[in-house]
Amino acid sequence: MTQIPDIEAFEERAAIAEYDGGLSRSEAENLAARGQGFADAQAYWQWLADYVVNRRLP
């Protein structure tokens, strides 16, 4: 993935899916992650963690 994730958009989409869509937080985060091209929320958060630790794009 070369595009930098949009954290604000991720959080907003997950919140809307959770509260308005009735999804669990986990399901909502997975939906938001897929919306940014990730397989799931775990892959999204791992990408961000790798970026912070390495201080460069993966």
VMD Tcl script that builds the backbone (N, CA, C; Angstrom):
set m [mol new atoms 174]
animate dup $m
set s [atomselect $m all]
$s set {name element resname resid chain x y z} {
  {N N MET 1 A 0.848 -1.180 0.000}
  {CA C MET 1 A 0.000 0.000 0.000}
  {C C MET 1 A 0.882 1.227 0.000}
  {N N THR 2 A 0.710 2.111 -0.955}
  {CA C THR 2 A 1.524 3.314 -1.020}
  {C C THR 2 A 0.785 4.543 -0.509}
  {N N GLN 3 A -0.514 4.486 -0.441}
  {CA C GLN 3 A -1.299 5.614 0.055}
  {C C GLN 3 A -1.236 5.659 1.577}
  {N N ILE 4 A -1.025 6.855 2.118}
  {CA C ILE 4 A -0.990 7.015 3.568}
  {C C ILE 4 A -2.420 6.997 4.087}
  {N N PRO 5 A -2.713 6.172 5.084}
  {CA C PRO 5 A -4.062 6.098 5.632}
  {C C PRO 5 A -4.516 7.433 6.212}
  {N N ASP 6 A -5.793 7.701 6.092}
  {CA C ASP 6 A -6.404 8.913 6.645}
  {C C ASP 6 A -7.057 8.534 7.971}
  {N N ILE 7 A -6.389 8.849 9.069}
  {CA C ILE 7 A -6.859 8.434 10.393}
  {C C ILE 7 A -8.205 9.075 10.732}
  {N N GLU 8 A -8.357 10.360 10.420}
  {CA C GLU 8 A -9.625 11.039 10.724}
  {C C GLU 8 A -10.786 10.407 9.977}
  {N N ALA 9 A -10.587 10.111 8.699}
  {CA C ALA 9 A -11.646 9.485 7.907}
  {C C ALA 9 A -11.957 8.090 8.436}
  {N N PHE 10 A -10.902 7.355 8.828}
  {CA C PHE 10 A -11.085 6.019 9.385}
  {C C PHE 10 A -11.951 6.077 10.640}
  {N N GLU 11 A -11.590 6.958 11.567}
  {CA C GLU 11 A -12.337 7.064 12.831}
  {C C GLU 11 A -13.774 7.504 12.601}
  {N N GLU 12 A -13.970 8.462 11.692}
  {CA C GLU 12 A -15.321 8.943 11.419}
  {C C GLU 12 A -16.177 7.850 10.789}
  {N N ARG 13 A -15.630 7.162 9.810}
  {CA C ARG 13 A -16.398 6.104 9.144}
  {C C ARG 13 A -16.730 4.972 10.107}
  {N N ALA 14 A -15.763 4.610 10.952}
  {CA C ALA 14 A -16.006 3.552 11.928}
  {C C ALA 14 A -17.085 3.970 12.930}
  {N N ALA 15 A -17.041 5.212 13.379}
  {CA C ALA 15 A -18.040 5.691 14.338}
  {C C ALA 15 A -19.437 5.692 13.726}
  {N N ILE 16 A -19.542 6.144 12.499}
  {CA C ILE 16 A -20.844 6.169 11.827}
  {C C ILE 16 A -21.376 4.750 11.641}
  {N N ALA 17 A -20.505 3.844 11.203}
  {CA C ALA 17 A -20.929 2.457 10.993}
  {C C ALA 17 A -21.347 1.804 12.306}
  {N N GLU 18 A -20.655 2.159 13.390}
  {CA C GLU 18 A -20.983 1.578 14.692}
  {C C GLU 18 A -22.302 2.137 15.233}
  {N N TYR 19 A -22.415 3.435 15.272}
  {CA C TYR 19 A -23.578 4.038 15.922}
  {C C TYR 19 A -24.813 4.118 15.033}
  {N N ASP 20 A -24.627 4.481 13.768}
  {CA C ASP 20 A -25.780 4.572 12.874}
  {C C ASP 20 A -26.078 3.246 12.179}
  {N N GLY 21 A -25.043 2.452 11.959}
  {CA C GLY 21 A -25.221 1.189 11.246}
  {C C GLY 21 A -25.442 -0.005 12.141}
  {N N GLY 22 A -25.231 0.185 13.451}
  {CA C GLY 22 A -25.469 -0.897 14.387}
  {C C GLY 22 A -24.410 -1.985 14.391}
  {N N LEU 23 A -23.240 -1.711 13.818}
  {CA C LEU 23 A -22.172 -2.710 13.813}
  {C C LEU 23 A -21.407 -2.679 15.134}
  {N N SER 24 A -20.737 -3.763 15.454}
  {CA C SER 24 A -19.837 -3.745 16.607}
  {C C SER 24 A -18.648 -2.864 16.249}
  {N N ARG 25 A -17.886 -2.447 17.250}
  {CA C ARG 25 A -16.725 -1.598 16.969}
  {C C ARG 25 A -15.744 -2.327 16.053}
  {N N SER 26 A -15.539 -3.599 16.287}
  {CA C SER 26 A -14.625 -4.386 15.468}
  {C C SER 26 A -15.090 -4.440 14.012}
  {N N GLU 27 A -16.353 -4.718 13.810}
  {CA C GLU 27 A -16.907 -4.765 12.451}
  {C C GLU 27 A -16.817 -3.397 11.779}
  {N N ALA 28 A -17.095 -2.355 12.545}
  {CA C ALA 28 A -17.045 -1.001 11.996}
  {C C ALA 28 A -15.630 -0.618 11.591}
  {N N GLU 29 A -14.637 -0.984 12.407}
  {CA C GLU 29 A -13.247 -0.688 12.062}
  {C C GLU 29 A -12.801 -1.492 10.847}
  {N N ASN 30 A -13.248 -2.728 10.737}
  {CA C ASN 30 A -12.925 -3.524 9.548}
  {C C ASN 30 A -13.500 -2.871 8.294}
  {N N LEU 31 A -14.717 -2.391 8.372}
  {CA C LEU 31 A -15.360 -1.715 7.251}
  {C C LEU 31 A -14.573 -0.458 6.866}
  {N N ALA 32 A -14.209 0.339 7.865}
  {CA C ALA 32 A -13.456 1.565 7.605}
  {C C ALA 32 A -12.088 1.258 6.999}
  {N N ALA 33 A -11.442 0.207 7.470}
  {CA C ALA 33 A -10.134 -0.178 6.928}
  {C C ALA 33 A -10.259 -0.625 5.476}
  {N N ARG 34 A -11.276 -1.425 5.184}
  {CA C ARG 34 A -11.481 -1.874 3.805}
  {C C ARG 34 A -11.757 -0.685 2.887}
  {N N GLY 35 A -12.425 0.339 3.413}
  {CA C GLY 35 A -12.692 1.548 2.638}
  {C C GLY 35 A -11.426 2.288 2.230}
  {N N GLN 36 A -10.329 2.013 2.928}
  {CA C GLN 36 A -9.051 2.640 2.590}
  {C C GLN 36 A -8.092 1.655 1.914}
  {N N GLY 37 A -8.604 0.499 1.542}
  {CA C GLY 37 A -7.811 -0.451 0.779}
  {C C GLY 37 A -7.076 -1.507 1.589}
  {N N PHE 38 A -7.380 -1.626 2.877}
  {CA C PHE 38 A -6.749 -2.634 3.724}
  {C C PHE 38 A -7.671 -3.840 3.841}
  {N N ALA 39 A -7.102 -4.982 4.151}
  {CA C ALA 39 A -7.893 -6.208 4.293}
  {C C ALA 39 A -8.825 -6.133 5.491}
  {N N ASP 40 A -8.337 -5.545 6.578}
  {CA C ASP 40 A -9.133 -5.417 7.799}
  {C C ASP 40 A -8.463 -4.405 8.724}
  {N N ALA 41 A -9.058 -4.181 9.898}
  {CA C ALA 41 A -8.531 -3.196 10.837}
  {C C ALA 41 A -7.151 -3.587 11.345}
  {N N GLN 42 A -6.908 -4.865 11.515}
  {CA C GLN 42 A -5.598 -5.307 11.987}
  {C C GLN 42 A -4.509 -4.887 10.998}
  {N N ALA 43 A -4.755 -5.068 9.723}
  {CA C ALA 43 A -3.784 -4.665 8.703}
  {C C ALA 43 A -3.604 -3.151 8.689}
  {N N TYR 44 A -4.674 -2.418 8.900}
  {CA C TYR 44 A -4.624 -0.951 8.959}
  {C C TYR 44 A -3.735 -0.493 10.112}
  {N N TRP 45 A -4.015 -1.002 11.319}
  {CA C TRP 45 A -3.238 -0.599 12.495}
  {C C TRP 45 A -1.793 -1.071 12.400}
  {N N GLN 46 A -1.554 -2.222 11.792}
  {CA C GLN 46 A -0.184 -2.709 11.629}
  {C C GLN 46 A 0.601 -1.804 10.694}
  {N N TRP 47 A -0.037 -1.349 9.614}
  {CA C TRP 47 A 0.610 -0.430 8.685}
  {C C TRP 47 A 1.019 0.833 9.419}
  {N N LEU 48 A 0.108 1.387 10.221}
  {CA C LEU 48 A 0.422 2.602 10.968}
  {C C LEU 48 A 1.538 2.371 11.981}
  {N N ALA 49 A 1.508 1.246 12.674}
  {CA C ALA 49 A 2.549 0.931 13.659}
  {C C ALA 49 A 3.912 0.817 12.977}
  {N N ASP 50 A 3.963 0.144 11.847}
  {CA C ASP 50 A 5.219 0.010 11.112}
  {C C ASP 50 A 5.740 1.379 10.665}
  {N N TYR 51 A 4.830 2.232 10.236}
  {CA C TYR 51 A 5.212 3.586 9.804}
  {C C TYR 51 A 5.805 4.380 10.970}
  {N N VAL 52 A 5.193 4.302 12.136}
  {CA C VAL 52 A 5.682 5.042 13.297}
  {C C VAL 52 A 7.048 4.509 13.733}
  {N N VAL 53 A 7.193 3.209 13.793}
  {CA C VAL 53 A 8.439 2.610 14.256}
  {C C VAL 53 A 9.585 2.879 13.281}
  {N N ASN 54 A 9.315 2.757 11.990}
  {CA C ASN 54 A 10.368 2.886 10.982}
  {C C ASN 54 A 10.563 4.309 10.479}
  {N N ARG 55 A 9.613 5.189 10.758}
  {CA C ARG 55 A 9.663 6.597 10.326}
  {C C ARG 55 A 9.806 6.752 8.812}
  {N N ARG 56 A 9.214 5.824 8.108}
  {CA C ARG 56 A 9.191 5.897 6.642}
  {C C ARG 56 A 8.038 5.043 6.128}
  {N N LEU 57 A 7.657 5.276 4.901}
  {CA C LEU 57 A 6.576 4.497 4.320}
  {C C LEU 57 A 7.022 3.068 4.107}
  {N N PRO 58 A 6.122 2.123 4.415}
  {CA C PRO 58 A 6.461 0.704 4.212}
  {C C PRO 58 A 6.670 0.386 2.737}
}
mol reanalyze $m
mol bondsrecalc $m
mol representation Tube
mol addrep $m
